[in-house]
């Protein structure tokens, strides 16, 4: 799941930099593996489909 999430973040031009808080070696392994993962248009659509855009709220 982490690899897919990071692969989506890396392809998304709106996100400028993911925050990777690695506390275990496997976290870094997943982060690096995400660089080699290419999501198809159908996979991206399936990931984004449940999202409902909302207007920003300010404090």
N, C-alpha and C positions, 0 to 999 in steps of 0.2 A: 504494500500500500504506500509506503514511504517513497519508493522509486516512482510510482505512477504520479503521486502528488507533486513531487519535485520535477518530473518530466513535464507536467502540465504548467507548473510555474515558469519553467525555463522557456516554454514556447509562447507564453502569454506576454505580449508586449506591454501590458498595463503594469505588470509587476516588475519593478526595476531590480530587486535583489531578494532572494529568499533568505530567511533567517534560519540557519542550521545550527541547532544547539546540540552538538554531539556530546553525549556523556559516555558512550560506549563505542568501541571500535566498529561494531556492525552499523552504527549510525553513519559513520563516514563511508563505509563500504556501500551502503544504500545510496548515499548522496552522489558518490562517484559513478555508480551503476546507472543512475538516472540520466547521465550525460549520453549514454549509449542507447537509451530507450526512445523510440520514435512512436508517438501516438498517431493512430489513423484518425481521419476526420470523423468516422463513426464513433470511435472511442472518446474523442474530445466532446462530441455532441452528447454522448451518454453521460459523461461526467458533468457537463454544464446544464443539462436538461432540468434537473431538479431545482436549480438556483432561481430564485425570484429576485430581480434587481430592486433595490430600495433607494430612495433618496437619502443623501447624507443627513445625519442629524448633528447638530452642533450644541455644545454645552453653554 
